Amino acid sequence: MVRSRHLLGAVIATTLLAAPALAKDAAPLIGVGAQYDTTHVYVAPDDVEKFATSFLATFGGLSTKQVVATVTPAPSSTTSQLLQTPVGTVSLFGFKTPIPYPFGAERTGYLVTDLDAAIKAARTAGADVVVAPFLDPIGRDAVIQWPGGVNMQLYWHTTKPSYAAFQTVPDNRVYVSPDRVEAFTRAFLRFSKGKVVSEDPKAPGVEIGRPNDHYRRLRIESVFGRMTVLVTGGHLPYPFGREMTGYEVADLKATLDKAKATGATVLVEPFTSDKREQAVVQFPGGYVAEIHAPSK
């Protein structure tokens, strides 16, 4: 339930773009859909209600009933609920006990059709299983780590869920080093049977808080939704690298006004790049998110 990165560049891009064709025969399609994938948000218990109120007021949507449960294989206790919005879902946790390692480092939870098959596919693709499968109150979970140190949770429900599709699919924003981006991308494509839909070796540095520089950016799409891979050397001004998800909205200004009115702080004022108006916001409790809208 814990669910709750000029010739050489062209050669690399061609290799990555070709990878999905190979990947389609490597593993069964085990994803369910983007609306079943969540960002994991951990806040202090006193901030749970403030975060939920601000997040839902900003994006719309509803929360499931809050429960108190053990959602890790080691003893622990946390409040747990889903915040389901038209632009992305959050698994929200307010741990009442210390958080067992390595929980809190996993960025997302992906629903799969078969957990054992998903783990086998992840291992075959090159991932490590850092938390072996365990039972939670409504199913089974495991935590995997991709090359480059990207942790994700895989989960399966005893009772099959049914959620409405998103109005806009969020971006899973993954920061990876130049040393590991090829290994990460190949592994994730093989697992997800996804594809690289764009690759820019000289993306505008303003997107990572360095307006006088450039960096490499890849965008991936799969049954698990969208992923933006930001390839950097780690010289990132705050808050870049802290945001795990990018939410697409119709009107950025109106969305930011809603966020500020309910206790959120705009950490990076709006700027335009890659046909998007973008900003970075921190919600009550500390969760940092990128928000963007198609540029006008």
Residue, then its C-alpha position, 0 to 999 in steps of 0.5 A: m500500500v506504500r506506493s503508498r538523464h553532436l554525433l555521439g548524442a545522435v547515436i545515443a538518441t537513435t539507440l534509445l529510440a530503437a530500444p522499445a522495439l526490442a523491449k516489446d518481446a522482453a516481458p509481458l505488459i504488466g502495467v495497468g494505467a497511469q491513473y493507478d500510479t501514485t506519487h508517495v508523499y510523506v509528511a508529519p502527522d500534524d501536516v497531513e490535513k493541511f497538505a491534503t486541503s491545499f493539494l485538493a484545493t489546488f487541483g480539485g478531486l477528493s480524498t479516500k477515507q483516511v485509515v491508520a495502518t501498517v504499510t511496511p513489512a517491519p512494524s510501523s504505524t501511519t495514516s494513509q489515504l489517496l488524494q485523487t485529482p484530475v491531474g495526478t494521484v498522491s499516496l499520502f502518509g503521516f507516520k506516527t512511528p519512525i519510518p522503516y528503511p528504505f521507505g520514504a525514498e521510493r518516489t512512486g507506486y505503480l499498480v501491476t497486474d501480477l506482482d511476481a511477474a512484475i518483479k521478474a520483469a524488473r530484475t530481467a530489465g536490470a533493477d534491484v529488488v530492495v524490499a522483497p514482496f510483502l503483504d499490506p492490508i489490501g494487497r502485496d507490495a515490493v520496492i525496486q531500484w533502477p540503475g542510477g538509484v531511482n526507487m519505485q514501489l510496485y503494488w497489487h490489490t487483492t480487489k481490482p480497483s477502478y479509477a477514472a482516467f486523468q484529464t492530464v497525465p502527470d510527469n514522473r520527474v527523474y534526475v539521473s547522472p550522465d554516468r547512469v542515464e543509458a542504463f536507467t533508460r534501457a532498463f525502464l524501457r524494457f520493463s515498461k515496454g515504453k518509448v522515448v518520445s523526445e530527446d534534447p541534448k541541449a535543453p534550456g538550463v532554466e528548467i533546472g534553475r541554471p538559465n545560462d546552461h543547457y542539460r539533456r532531457l528525455r521524455i518517455e511514455s508507457v502504460f505507466g504514464r509519462m516520465t521526464v528524465l533530467v540528466t544533470g551533474g547534480h549542480l542544482p540550485y534548490p528546489f530543483g531535484r526535490e520535485m518528484t512530479g510535474y502536474e499539467v493544468a489548463d491555467l497556471k496562474a489560476t492554479l498558483d493562486k489557488a495553491k497560495a490561497t491554501g498555504a502553498t509557497v511558489l519557490v520558482e516563479p513562472f517561466t516559459s520553456d519547451k512550449r510550457e509555462q512552468a513553476v515550482v511550488q511547495f505545499p504545506g508539509g514540505y512536498v515540492a511539485e512542478i506545475h505546468a501549462p501549455s504556453k499561450 
